[in-house]
Amino acid sequence: MGANLSPVSSTSSTKNYVCNQCGRSYRHASSLLNHKNSHKTGTYFCNSCQKEFPNLMSLKNHRRIHTEPKRYQCPDCGKSFRVSTALVCHRRIHTKEKPFSCQQCDKRFSSRSNLRHHMKVHWSSPPLSRGSSSAFLTIPSRPFL
């Protein structure tokens, strides 16, 4: 096996291959190798449309729009997708299903990525209270001239 690709446990149904940079786990060594491309940062350009990407993985994902047909069609509205998981997520628009909930505020979302995006509101630092003694918040005692 390649460097840092040894399985964590022996059961095939669990995600045994863990990225040593971010902790994401995968069932197959090949999936982990593919994921590691997301950590190769730089400037990558699509040779078909010249769009710029920050890492090799995002470029590889993008390239599919130029090559792969949209095989999965929504029976409700006809919109088509390249991967079945995108169709599953899209169908939640029609069903109003929101299976992903925020543990901080109980808001619900139709996709894990929307939940992840929402979580950023909880990561920002809390607003300063009115009684803060920070120097940059002090109000001058006399008016500006």
N, CA, C and O atoms as a GROMACS GRO file, in nm:
protein
  580
    1MET      N    1   0.083  -0.120   0.000
    1MET     CA    2   0.000   0.000   0.000
    1MET      C    3   0.086   0.125   0.000
    1MET      O    4   0.203   0.120   0.039
    2GLY      N    5   0.028   0.239  -0.044
    2GLY     CA    6   0.101   0.365  -0.051
    2GLY      C    7   0.122   0.423   0.088
    2GLY      O    8   0.079   0.365   0.188
    3ALA      N    9   0.186   0.536   0.092
    3ALA     CA   10   0.216   0.602   0.218
    3ALA      C   11   0.089   0.646   0.289
    3ALA      O   12   0.001   0.706   0.228
    4ASN      N   13   0.081   0.616   0.417
    4ASN     CA   14  -0.031   0.657   0.503
    4ASN      C   15  -0.167   0.608   0.454
    4ASN      O   16  -0.266   0.678   0.471
    5LEU      N   17  -0.173   0.490   0.393
    5LEU     CA   18  -0.300   0.439   0.343
    5LEU      C   19  -0.340   0.309   0.410
    5LEU      O   20  -0.421   0.234   0.354
    6SER      N   21  -0.287   0.279   0.526
    6SER     CA   22  -0.326   0.155   0.591
    6SER      C   23  -0.463   0.169   0.655
    6SER      O   24  -0.497   0.274   0.710
    7PRO      N   25  -0.542   0.060   0.648
    7PRO     CA   26  -0.676   0.067   0.704
    7PRO      C   27  -0.674   0.082   0.855
    7PRO      O   28  -0.582   0.034   0.923
    8VAL      N   29  -0.776   0.148   0.907
    8VAL     CA   30  -0.788   0.168   1.051
    8VAL      C   31  -0.840   0.042   1.118
    8VAL      O   32  -0.792   0.004   1.224
    9SER      N   33  -0.939  -0.025   1.056
    9SER     CA   34  -0.993  -0.149   1.109
    9SER      C   35  -1.017  -0.245   0.993
    9SER      O   36  -0.992  -0.210   0.878
   10SER      N   37  -1.065  -0.366   1.022
   10SER     CA   38  -1.075  -0.466   0.918
   10SER      C   39  -1.213  -0.483   0.856
   10SER      O   40  -1.227  -0.559   0.760
   11THR      N   41  -1.316  -0.415   0.907
   11THR     CA   42  -1.449  -0.432   0.849
   11THR      C   43  -1.462  -0.351   0.720
   11THR      O   44  -1.419  -0.235   0.715
   12SER      N   45  -1.520  -0.413   0.616
   12SER     CA   46  -1.526  -0.348   0.486
   12SER      C   47  -1.638  -0.245   0.475
   12SER      O   48  -1.636  -0.162   0.384
   13SER      N   49  -1.736  -0.246   0.566
   13SER     CA   50  -1.847  -0.152   0.557
   13SER      C   51  -1.816  -0.018   0.623
   13SER      O   52  -1.892   0.077   0.606
   14THR      N   53  -1.708  -0.008   0.696
   14THR     CA   54  -1.674   0.118   0.761
   14THR      C   55  -1.572   0.194   0.678
   14THR      O   56  -1.510   0.139   0.587
   15LYS      N   57  -1.557   0.321   0.711
   15LYS     CA   58  -1.463   0.407   0.639
   15LYS      C   59  -1.326   0.394   0.704
   15LYS      O   60  -1.295   0.464   0.801
   16ASN      N   61  -1.245   0.304   0.650
   16ASN     CA   62  -1.118   0.268   0.712
   16ASN      C   63  -1.000   0.356   0.676
   16ASN      O   64  -0.900   0.357   0.748
   17TYR      N   65  -1.008   0.430   0.568
   17TYR     CA   66  -0.894   0.508   0.521
   17TYR      C   67  -0.913   0.654   0.557
   17TYR      O   68  -1.006   0.719   0.509
   18VAL      N   69  -0.823   0.706   0.643
   18VAL     CA   70  -0.838   0.839   0.699
   18VAL      C   71  -0.730   0.932   0.647
   18VAL      O   72  -0.612   0.896   0.644
   19CYS      N   73  -0.770   1.051   0.606
   19CYS     CA   74  -0.676   1.152   0.559
   19CYS      C   75  -0.598   1.206   0.679
   19CYS      O   76  -0.658   1.249   0.778
   20ASN      N   77  -0.466   1.203   0.669
   20ASN     CA   78  -0.385   1.250   0.782
   20ASN      C   79  -0.377   1.402   0.790
   20ASN      O   80  -0.320   1.456   0.884
   21GLN      N   81  -0.434   1.472   0.690
   21GLN     CA   82  -0.433   1.618   0.693
   21GLN      C   83  -0.560   1.679   0.751
   21GLN      O   84  -0.555   1.780   0.821
   22CYS      N   85  -0.677   1.617   0.722
   22CYS     CA   86  -0.802   1.677   0.768
   22CYS      C   87  -0.894   1.582   0.843
   22CYS      O   88  -0.994   1.625   0.900
   23GLY      N   89  -0.862   1.453   0.845
   23GLY     CA   90  -0.941   1.358   0.921
   23GLY      C   91  -1.060   1.296   0.848
   23GLY      O   92  -1.127   1.209   0.904
   24ARG      N   93  -1.087   1.338   0.724
   24ARG     CA   94  -1.197   1.276   0.649
   24ARG      C   95  -1.164   1.130   0.625
   24ARG      O   96  -1.048   1.094   0.606
   25SER      N   97  -1.267   1.045   0.625
   25SER     CA   98  -1.243   0.902   0.610
   25SER      C   99  -1.318   0.846   0.489
   25SER      O  100  -1.422   0.898   0.448
   26TYR      N  101  -1.262   0.739   0.435
   26TYR     CA  102  -1.314   0.677   0.313
   26TYR      C  103  -1.311   0.526   0.324
   26TYR      O  104  -1.231   0.470   0.400
   27ARG      N  105  -1.398   0.459   0.249
   27ARG     CA  106  -1.404   0.312   0.249
   27ARG      C  107  -1.291   0.251   0.166
   27ARG      O  108  -1.248   0.139   0.194
   28HIS      N  109  -1.244   0.324   0.065
   28HIS     CA  110  -1.145   0.269  -0.027
   28HIS      C  111  -1.019   0.355  -0.031
   28HIS      O  112  -1.026   0.478  -0.023
   29ALA      N  113  -0.906   0.290  -0.043
   29ALA     CA  114  -0.778   0.361  -0.051
   29ALA      C  115  -0.777   0.454  -0.172
   29ALA      O  116  -0.722   0.563  -0.165
   30SER      N  117  -0.838   0.411  -0.283
   30SER     CA  118  -0.840   0.494  -0.403
   30SER      C  119  -0.919   0.623  -0.381
   30SER      O  120  -0.884   0.728  -0.436
   31SER      N  121  -1.025   0.616  -0.300
   31SER     CA  122  -1.102   0.738  -0.269
   31SER      C  123  -1.019   0.834  -0.186
   31SER      O  124  -1.025   0.955  -0.206
   32LEU      N  125  -0.943   0.780  -0.092
   32LEU     CA  126  -0.856   0.865  -0.011
   32LEU      C  127  -0.749   0.930  -0.098
   32LEU      O  128  -0.721   1.048  -0.084
   33LEU      N  129  -0.689   0.852  -0.189
   33LEU     CA  130  -0.588   0.909  -0.278
   33LEU      C  131  -0.648   1.021  -0.362
   33LEU      O  132  -0.584   1.125  -0.381
   34ASN      N  133  -0.768   1.001  -0.411
   34ASN     CA  134  -0.837   1.103  -0.490
   34ASN      C  135  -0.862   1.228  -0.404
   34ASN      O  136  -0.840   1.340  -0.450
   35HIS      N  137  -0.906   1.208  -0.280
   35HIS     CA  138  -0.932   1.319  -0.188
   35HIS      C  139  -0.806   1.400  -0.160
   35HIS      O  140  -0.812   1.522  -0.150
   36LYS      N  141  -0.693   1.332  -0.149
   36LYS     CA  142  -0.568   1.402  -0.116
   36LYS      C  143  -0.535   1.510  -0.218
   36LYS      O  144  -0.461   1.604  -0.187
   37ASN      N  145  -0.590   1.498  -0.340
   37ASN     CA  146  -0.570   1.603  -0.440
   37ASN      C  147  -0.632   1.736  -0.397
   37ASN      O  148  -0.591   1.842  -0.444
   38SER      N  149  -0.731   1.731  -0.308
   38SER     CA  150  -0.794   1.855  -0.263
   38SER      C  151  -0.699   1.937  -0.175
   38SER      O  152  -0.721   2.056  -0.154
   39HIS      N  153  -0.595   1.873  -0.124
   39HIS     CA  154  -0.498   1.943  -0.041
   39HIS      C  155  -0.381   1.999  -0.122
   39HIS      O  156  -0.299   2.073  -0.068
   40LYS      N  157  -0.374   1.964  -0.250
   40LYS     CA  158  -0.268   2.016  -0.337
   40LYS      C  159  -0.313   2.152  -0.387
   40LYS      O  160  -0.384   2.162  -0.488
   41THR      N  161  -0.272   2.256  -0.318
   41THR     CA  162  -0.318   2.391  -0.352
   41THR      C  163  -0.223   2.456  -0.451
   41THR      O  164  -0.106   2.420  -0.463
   42GLY      N  165  -0.277   2.552  -0.521
   42GLY     CA  166  -0.202   2.625  -0.622
   42GLY      C  167  -0.302   2.692  -0.714
   42GLY      O  168  -0.412   2.727  -0.671
   43THR      N  169  -0.264   2.709  -0.839
   43THR     CA  170  -0.356   2.764  -0.938
   43THR      C  171  -0.366   2.665  -1.051
   43THR      O  172  -0.267   2.632  -1.117
   44TYR      N  173  -0.488   2.617  -1.073
   44TYR     CA  174  -0.514   2.516  -1.176
   44TYR      C  175  -0.620   2.571  -1.271
   44TYR      O  176  -0.720   2.627  -1.228
   45PHE      N  177  -0.596   2.555  -1.402
   45PHE     CA  178  -0.688   2.607  -1.503
   45PHE      C  179  -0.749   2.494  -1.584
   45PHE      O  180  -0.681   2.397  -1.618
   46CYS      N  181  -0.876   2.507  -1.615
   46CYS     CA  182  -0.945   2.412  -1.702
   46CYS      C  183  -0.900   2.442  -1.844
   46CYS      O  184  -0.906   2.556  -1.889
   47ASN      N  185  -0.855   2.339  -1.916
   47ASN     CA  186  -0.808   2.362  -2.052
   47ASN      C  187  -0.922   2.379  -2.152
   47ASN      O  188  -0.897   2.412  -2.268
   48SER      N  189  -1.046   2.356  -2.109
   48SER     CA  190  -1.161   2.375  -2.198
   48SER      C  191  -1.221   2.515  -2.189
   48SER      O  192  -1.259   2.573  -2.291
   49CYS      N  193  -1.229   2.569  -2.066
   49CYS     CA  194  -1.295   2.699  -2.050
   49CYS      C  195  -1.209   2.803  -1.977
   49CYS      O  196  -1.252   2.917  -1.959
   50GLN      N  197  -1.089   2.765  -1.937
   50GLN     CA  198  -0.993   2.855  -1.870
   50GLN      C  199  -1.037   2.900  -1.731
   50GLN      O  200  -0.980   2.995  -1.678
   51LYS      N  201  -1.137   2.836  -1.673
   51LYS     CA  202  -1.178   2.870  -1.536
   51LYS      C  203  -1.067   2.829  -1.440
   51LYS      O  204  -1.001   2.727  -1.460
   52GLU      N  205  -1.046   2.910  -1.336
   52GLU     CA  206  -0.938   2.888  -1.241
   52GLU      C  207  -0.989   2.817  -1.116
   52GLU      O  208  -1.100   2.842  -1.070
   53PHE      N  209  -0.905   2.727  -1.061
   53PHE     CA  210  -0.941   2.651  -0.941
   53PHE      C  211  -0.827   2.653  -0.841
   53PHE      O  212  -0.710   2.656  -0.879
   54PRO      N  213  -0.861   2.650  -0.710
   54PRO     CA  214  -0.758   2.659  -0.606
   54PRO      C  215  -0.687   2.527  -0.576
   54PRO      O  216  -0.581   2.527  -0.512
   55ASN      N  217  -0.744   2.414  -0.621
   55ASN     CA  218  -0.678   2.286  -0.596
   55ASN      C  219  -0.713   2.188  -0.708
   55ASN      O  220  -0.808   2.207  -0.782
   56LEU      N  221  -0.633   2.083  -0.717
   56LEU     CA  222  -0.646   1.985  -0.824
   56LEU      C  223  -0.778   1.911  -0.820
   56LEU      O  224  -0.835   1.879  -0.925
   57MET      N  225  -0.830   1.883  -0.701
   57MET     CA  226  -0.955   1.810  -0.689
   57MET      C  227  -1.072   1.890  -0.746
   57MET      O  228  -1.156   1.835  -0.817
   58SER      N  229  -1.078   2.018  -0.715
   58SER     CA  230  -1.188   2.098  -0.767
   58SER      C  231  -1.180   2.110  -0.920
   58SER      O  232  -1.283   2.115  -0.987
   59LEU      N  233  -1.060   2.114  -0.975
   59LEU     CA  234  -1.045   2.114  -1.121
   59LEU      C  235  -1.093   1.982  -1.180
   59LEU      O  236  -1.164   1.981  -1.280
   60LYS      N  237  -1.055   1.870  -1.118
   60LYS     CA  238  -1.099   1.739  -1.168
   60LYS      C  239  -1.251   1.727  -1.164
   60LYS      O  240  -1.311   1.675  -1.259
   61ASN      N  241  -1.313   1.774  -1.057
   61ASN     CA  242  -1.459   1.771  -1.047
   61ASN      C  243  -1.522   1.858  -1.156
   61ASN      O  244  -1.621   1.820  -1.218
   62HIS      N  245  -1.464   1.975  -1.178
   62HIS     CA  246  -1.515   2.067  -1.279
   62HIS      C  247  -1.506   2.008  -1.420
   62HIS      O  248  -1.599   2.024  -1.499
   63ARG      N  249  -1.398   1.942  -1.451
   63ARG     CA  250  -1.377   1.888  -1.586
   63ARG      C  251  -1.493   1.800  -1.632
   63ARG      O  252  -1.519   1.787  -1.752
   64ARG      N  253  -1.562   1.739  -1.536
   64ARG     CA  254  -1.673   1.651  -1.571
   64ARG      C  255  -1.784   1.724  -1.645
   64ARG      O  256  -1.856   1.663  -1.724
   65ILE      N  257  -1.800   1.855  -1.621
   65ILE     CA  258  -1.908   1.926  -1.690
   65ILE      C  259  -1.884   1.931  -1.840
   65ILE      O  260  -1.977   1.950  -1.918
   66HIS      N  261  -1.759   1.915  -1.882
   66HIS     CA  262  -1.727   1.919  -2.023
   66HIS      C  263  -1.734   1.781  -2.089
   66HIS      O  264  -1.740   1.771  -2.212
   67THR      N  265  -1.734   1.675  -2.008
   67THR     CA  266  -1.725   1.540  -2.064
   67THR      C  267  -1.841   1.448  -2.031
   67THR      O  268  -1.886   1.373  -2.118
   68GLU      N  269  -1.892   1.452  -1.909
   68GLU     CA  270  -1.995   1.357  -1.867
   68GLU      C  271  -2.135   1.405  -1.902
   68GLU      O  272  -2.168   1.522  -1.880
   69PRO      N  273  -2.218   1.316  -1.956
   69PRO     CA  274  -2.357   1.354  -1.983
   69PRO      C  275  -2.439   1.358  -1.854
   69PRO      O  276  -2.402   1.296  -1.755
   70LYS      N  277  -2.550   1.431  -1.858
   70LYS     CA  278  -2.641   1.437  -1.743
   70LYS      C  279  -2.741   1.323  -1.758
   70LYS      O  280  -2.839   1.335  -1.832
   71ARG      N  281  -2.717   1.214  -1.687
   71ARG     CA  282  -2.798   1.091  -1.702
   71ARG      C  283  -2.917   1.082  -1.608
   71ARG      O  284  -3.008   1.003  -1.632
   72TYR      N  285  -2.918   1.162  -1.501
   72TYR     CA  286  -3.021   1.149  -1.399
   72TYR      C  287  -3.118   1.266  -1.408
   72TYR      O  288  -3.080   1.381  -1.386
   73GLN      N  289  -3.244   1.237  -1.441
   73GLN     CA  290  -3.343   1.342  -1.462
   73GLN      C  291  -3.450   1.341  -1.353
   73GLN      O  292  -3.500   1.235  -1.315
   74CYS      N  293  -3.483   1.460  -1.305
   74CYS     CA  294  -3.586   1.475  -1.203
   74CYS      C  295  -3.723   1.450  -1.266
   74CYS      O  296  -3.758   1.514  -1.365
   75PRO      N  297  -3.801   1.357  -1.210
   75PRO     CA  298  -3.934   1.329  -1.265
   75PRO      C  299  -4.033   1.442  -1.240
   75PRO      O  300  -4.138   1.448  -1.304
   76ASP      N  301  -4.001   1.531  -1.146
   76ASP     CA  302  -4.093   1.640  -1.112
   76ASP      C  303  -4.078   1.761  -1.205
   76ASP      O  304  -4.178   1.820  -1.247
   77CYS      N  305  -3.953   1.798  -1.237
   77CYS     CA  306  -3.934   1.921  -1.316
   77CYS      C  307  -3.849   1.901  -1.441
   77CYS      O  308  -3.840   1.991  -1.524
   78GLY      N  309  -3.786   1.784  -1.455
   78GLY     CA  310  -3.707   1.757  -1.575
   78GLY      C  311  -3.561   1.799  -1.569
   78GLY      O  312  -3.487   1.771  -1.663
   79LYS      N  313  -3.519   1.864  -1.462
   79LYS     CA  314  -3.379   1.906  -1.451
   79LYS      C  315  -3.291   1.781  -1.447
   79LYS      O  316  -3.328   1.681  -1.384
   80SER      N  317  -3.175   1.786  -1.514
   80SER     CA  318  -3.088   1.670  -1.522
   80SER      C  319  -2.957   1.692  -1.447
   80SER      O  320  -2.911   1.804  -1.430
   81PHE      N  321  -2.898   1.579  -1.403
   81PHE     CA  322  -2.776   1.582  -1.322
   81PHE      C  323  -2.678   1.475  -1.368
   81PHE      O  324  -2.718   1.373  -1.425
   82ARG      N  325  -2.552   1.498  -1.345
   82ARG     CA  326  -2.448   1.403  -1.382
   82ARG      C  327  -2.434   1.289  -1.282
   82ARG      O  328  -2.399   1.177  -1.319
   83VAL      N  329  -2.462   1.317  -1.155
   83VAL     CA  330  -2.450   1.215  -1.051
   83VAL      C  331  -2.582   1.197  -0.979
   83VAL      O  332  -2.656   1.293  -0.958
   84SER      N  333  -2.611   1.074  -0.940
   84SER     CA  334  -2.740   1.043  -0.878
   84SER      C  335  -2.759   1.115  -0.745
   84SER      O  336  -2.871   1.151  -0.708
   85THR      N  337  -2.649   1.135  -0.672
   85THR     CA  338  -2.662   1.201  -0.541
   85THR      C  339  -2.709   1.345  -0.557
   85THR      O  340  -2.779   1.397  -0.470
   86ALA      N  341  -2.671   1.411  -0.665
   86ALA     CA  342  -2.717   1.548  -0.690
   86ALA      C  343  -2.868   1.550  -0.716
   86ALA      O  344  -2.937   1.642  -0.673
   87LEU      N  345  -2.918   1.447  -0.785
   87LEU     CA  346  -3.062   1.436  -0.808
   87LEU      C  347  -3.135   1.412  -0.677
   87LEU      O  348  -3.240   1.473  -0.652
   88VAL      N  349  -3.081   1.324  -0.593
   88VAL     CA  350  -3.143   1.297  -0.462
   88VAL      C  351  -3.155   1.427  -0.382
   88VAL      O  352  -3.260   1.455  -0.325
   89CYS      N  353  -3.049   1.504  -0.380
   89CYS     CA  354  -3.048   1.631  -0.307
   89CYS      C  355  -3.148   1.729  -0.370
   89CYS      O  356  -3.223   1.795  -0.298
   90HIS      N  357  -3.150   1.737  -0.501
   90HIS     CA  358  -3.241   1.827  -0.572
   90HIS      C  359  -3.387   1.793  -0.544
   90HIS      O  360  -3.469   1.884  -0.527
   91ARG      N  361  -3.421   1.667  -0.540
   91ARG     CA  362  -3.560   1.625  -0.520
   91ARG      C  363  -3.616   1.675  -0.387
   91ARG      O  364  -3.737   1.687  -0.372
   92ARG      N  365  -3.528   1.704  -0.293
   92ARG     CA  366  -3.573   1.757  -0.164
   92ARG      C  367  -3.639   1.895  -0.179
   92ARG      O  368  -3.716   1.937  -0.092
   93ILE      N  369  -3.608   1.964  -0.288
   93ILE     CA  370  -3.676   2.092  -0.316
   93ILE      C  371  -3.825   2.065  -0.333
   93ILE      O  372  -3.909   2.141  -0.283
   94HIS      N  373  -3.858   1.958  -0.403
   94HIS     CA  374  -3.998   1.926  -0.430
   94HIS      C  375  -4.067   1.862  -0.309
   94HIS      O  376  -4.185   1.886  -0.285
   95THR      N  377  -3.993   1.780  -0.234
   95THR     CA  378  -4.053   1.710  -0.121
   95THR      C  379  -4.052   1.793   0.007
   95THR      O  380  -4.119   1.759   0.105
   96LYS      N  381  -3.975   1.903   0.006
   96LYS     CA  382  -3.958   1.990   0.125
   96LYS      C  383  -3.885   1.919   0.239
   96LYS      O  384  -3.886   1.966   0.353
   97GLU      N  385  -3.822   1.806   0.208
   97GLU     CA  386  -3.749   1.730   0.310
   97GLU      C  387  -3.623   1.807   0.351
   97GLU      O  388  -3.550   1.857   0.265
   98LYS      N  389  -3.599   1.815   0.480
   98LYS     CA  390  -3.480   1.881   0.534
   98LYS      C  391  -3.420   1.792   0.642
   98LYS      O  392  -3.441   1.816   0.761
   99PRO      N  393  -3.344   1.690   0.603
   99PRO     CA  394  -3.295   1.591   0.699
   99PRO      C  395  -3.173   1.634   0.781
   99PRO      O  396  -3.134   1.562   0.872
  100PHE      N  397  -3.114   1.749   0.751
  100PHE     CA  398  -2.992   1.791   0.822
  100PHE      C  399  -3.025   1.908   0.913
  100PHE      O  400  -3.070   2.013   0.867
  101SER      N  401  -3.003   1.890   1.045
  101SER     CA  402  -3.037   1.997   1.139
  101SER      C  403  -2.915   2.048   1.212
  101SER      O  404  -2.821   1.974   1.241
  102CYS      N  405  -2.919   2.178   1.240
  102CYS     CA  406  -2.811   2.244   1.314
  102CYS      C  407  -2.826   2.210   1.461
  102CYS      O  408  -2.934   2.226   1.518
  103GLN      N  409  -2.720   2.165   1.523
  103GLN     CA  410  -2.722   2.130   1.665
  103GLN      C  411  -2.722   2.255   1.755
  103GLN      O  412  -2.754   2.247   1.873
  104GLN      N  413  -2.686   2.371   1.695
  104GLN     CA  414  -2.678   2.495   1.773
  104GLN      C  415  -2.813   2.566   1.782
  104GLN      O  416  -2.849   2.620   1.887
  105CYS      N  417  -2.889   2.566   1.670
  105CYS     CA  418  -3.012   2.647   1.669
  105CYS      C  419  -3.133   2.574   1.612
  105CYS      O  420  -3.240   2.633   1.600
  106ASP      N  421  -3.119   2.448   1.578
  106ASP     CA  422  -3.229   2.364   1.528
  106ASP      C  423  -3.283   2.404   1.391
  106ASP      O  424  -3.390   2.355   1.352
  107LYS      N  425  -3.214   2.490   1.316
  107LYS     CA  426  -3.256   2.515   1.178
  107LYS      C  427  -3.232   2.387   1.100
  107LYS      O  428  -3.141   2.310   1.133
  108ARG      N  429  -3.312   2.364   0.995
  108ARG     CA  430  -3.301   2.242   0.917
  108ARG      C  431  -3.265   2.275   0.772
  108ARG      O  432  -3.299   2.381   0.721
  109PHE      N  433  -3.194   2.179   0.707
  109PHE     CA  434  -3.143   2.201   0.572
  109PHE      C  435  -3.161   2.077   0.486
  109PHE      O  436  -3.166   1.965   0.536
  110SER      N  437  -3.172   2.100   0.356
  110SER     CA  438  -3.194   1.990   0.262
  110SER      C  439  -3.066   1.918   0.224
  110SER      O  440  -3.070   1.808   0.170
  111SER      N  441  -2.950   1.980   0.252
  111SER     CA  442  -2.823   1.914   0.218
  111SER      C  443  -2.720   1.938   0.328
  111SER      O  444  -2.726   2.036   0.403
  112ARG      N  445  -2.627   1.846   0.337
  112ARG     CA  446  -2.519   1.859   0.435
  112ARG      C  447  -2.434   1.982   0.405
  112ARG      O  448  -2.386   2.048   0.498
  113SER      N  449  -2.414   2.012   0.277
  113SER     CA  450  -2.331   2.129   0.242
  113SER      C  451  -2.400   2.259   0.284
  113SER      O  452  -2.332   2.353   0.327
  114ASN      N  453  -2.533   2.266   0.272
  114ASN     CA  454  -2.604   2.385   0.320
  114ASN      C  455  -2.592   2.399   0.472
  114ASN      O  456  -2.578   2.510   0.523
  115LEU      N  457  -2.596   2.288   0.542
  115LEU     CA  458  -2.578   2.291   0.687
  115LEU      C  459  -2.438   2.339   0.721
  115LEU      O  460  -2.420   2.424   0.808
  116ARG      N  461  -2.336   2.284   0.651
  116ARG     CA  462  -2.198   2.327   0.675
  116ARG      C  463  -2.181   2.476   0.651
  116ARG      O  464  -2.114   2.544   0.729
  117HIS      N  465  -2.241   2.526   0.545
  117HIS     CA  466  -2.234   2.670   0.515
  117HIS      C  467  -2.301   2.750   0.628
  117HIS      O  468  -2.247   2.852   0.671
  118HIS      N  469  -2.416   2.705   0.674
  118HIS     CA  470  -2.487   2.772   0.783
  118HIS      C  471  -2.404   2.775   0.912
  118HIS      O  472  -2.407   2.873   0.985
  119MET      N  473  -2.331   2.667   0.939
  119MET     CA  474  -2.255   2.657   1.064
  119MET      C  475  -2.155   2.771   1.080
  119MET      O  476  -2.114   2.802   1.192
  120LYS      N  477  -2.116   2.834   0.971
  120LYS     CA  478  -2.022   2.946   0.979
  120LYS      C  479  -2.077   3.061   1.061
  120LYS      O  480  -2.000   3.137   1.120
  121VAL      N  481  -2.210   3.076   1.067
  121VAL     CA  482  -2.267   3.184   1.148
  121VAL      C  483  -2.240   3.161   1.296
  121VAL      O  484  -2.235   3.256   1.375
  122HIS      N  485  -2.224   3.036   1.335
  122HIS     CA  486  -2.196   3.004   1.476
  122HIS      C  487  -2.047   3.011   1.507
  122HIS      O  488  -2.009   3.020   1.624
  123TRP      N  489  -1.961   3.006   1.405
  123TRP     CA  490  -1.816   3.009   1.428
  123TRP      C  491  -1.763   3.150   1.446
  123TRP      O  492  -1.657   3.168   1.506
  124SER      N  493  -1.835   3.250   1.396
  124SER     CA  494  -1.784   3.386   1.406
  124SER      C  495  -1.782   3.428   1.552
  124SER      O  496  -1.861   3.378   1.633
  125SER      N  497  -1.693   3.520   1.585
  125SER     CA  498  -1.681   3.562   1.725
  125SER      C  499  -1.806   3.638   1.766
  125SER      O  500  -1.867   3.708   1.684
  126PRO      N  501  -1.846   3.626   1.893
  126PRO     CA  502  -1.967   3.693   1.940
  126PRO      C  503  -1.950   3.845   1.936
  126PRO      O  504  -1.839   3.894   1.952
  127PRO      N  505  -2.059   3.919   1.917
  127PRO     CA  506  -2.050   4.065   1.915
  127PRO      C  507  -2.009   4.118   2.052
  127PRO      O  508  -2.041   4.057   2.154
  128LEU      N  509  -1.937   4.230   2.053
  128LEU     CA  510  -1.894   4.290   2.178
  128LEU      C  511  -2.014   4.349   2.251
  128LEU      O  512  -2.105   4.404   2.188
  129SER      N  513  -2.014   4.337   2.382
  129SER     CA  514  -2.125   4.391   2.459
  129SER      C  515  -2.112   4.543   2.468
  129SER      O  516  -2.005   4.598   2.444
  130ARG      N  517  -2.222   4.609   2.502
  130ARG     CA  518  -2.223   4.754   2.512
  130ARG      C  519  -2.127   4.805   2.620
  130ARG      O  520  -2.070   4.913   2.606
  131GLY      N  521  -2.109   4.729   2.723
  131GLY     CA  522  -2.024   4.772   2.833
  131GLY      C  523  -1.878   4.737   2.813
  131GLY      O  524  -1.801   4.736   2.909
  132SER      N  525  -1.837   4.708   2.690
  132SER     CA  526  -1.700   4.669   2.662
  132SER      C  527  -1.605   4.785   2.689
  132SER      O  528  -1.637   4.901   2.666
  133SER      N  529  -1.487   4.750   2.739
  133SER     CA  530  -1.390   4.854   2.768
  133SER      C  531  -1.280   4.858   2.663
  133SER      O  532  -1.173   4.912   2.688
  134SER      N  533  -1.305   4.802   2.544
  134SER     CA  534  -1.205   4.803   2.438
  134SER      C  535  -1.174   4.946   2.398
  134SER      O  536  -1.265   5.028   2.382
  135ALA      N  537  -1.047   4.977   2.381
  135ALA     CA  538  -1.004   5.113   2.351
  135ALA      C  539  -1.063   5.165   2.221
  135ALA      O  540  -1.098   5.283   2.213
  136PHE      N  541  -1.075   5.080   2.119
  136PHE     CA  542  -1.126   5.128   1.990
  136PHE      C  543  -1.276   5.153   1.991
  136PHE      O  544  -1.330   5.202   1.892
  137LEU      N  545  -1.344   5.120   2.099
  137LEU     CA  546  -1.486   5.143   2.106
  137LEU      C  547  -1.523   5.262   2.194
  137LEU      O  548  -1.640   5.296   2.207
  138THR      N  549  -1.422   5.325   2.255
  138THR     CA  550  -1.454   5.437   2.345
  138THR      C  551  -1.504   5.557   2.266
  138THR      O  552  -1.459   5.583   2.154
  139ILE      N  553  -1.596   5.629   2.324
  139ILE     CA  554  -1.655   5.748   2.260
  139ILE      C  555  -1.588   5.869   2.322
  139ILE      O  556  -1.579   5.881   2.444
  140PRO      N  557  -1.542   5.960   2.238
  140PRO     CA  558  -1.475   6.078   2.293
  140PRO      C  559  -1.570   6.158   2.383
  140PRO      O  560  -1.690   6.166   2.357
  141SER      N  561  -1.515   6.218   2.489
  141SER     CA  562  -1.598   6.290   2.584
  141SER      C  563  -1.636   6.428   2.533
  141SER      O  564  -1.730   6.489   2.584
  142ARG      N  565  -1.567   6.479   2.434
  142ARG     CA  566  -1.605   6.608   2.376
  142ARG      C  567  -1.622   6.591   2.226
  142ARG      O  568  -1.558   6.504   2.167
  143PRO      N  569  -1.703   6.672   2.164
  143PRO     CA  570  -1.729   6.655   2.021
  143PRO      C  571  -1.606   6.687   1.936
  143PRO      O  572  -1.518   6.763   1.976
  144PHE      N  573  -1.601   6.626   1.818
  144PHE     CA  574  -1.493   6.657   1.724
  144PHE      C  575  -1.511   6.797   1.670
  144PHE      O  576  -1.624   6.841   1.650
  145LEU      N  577  -1.403   6.868   1.647
  145LEU     CA  578  -1.410   7.004   1.594
  145LEU      C  579  -1.370   7.008   1.450
  145LEU      O  580  -1.371   7.116   1.389
   0.00000   0.00000   0.00000
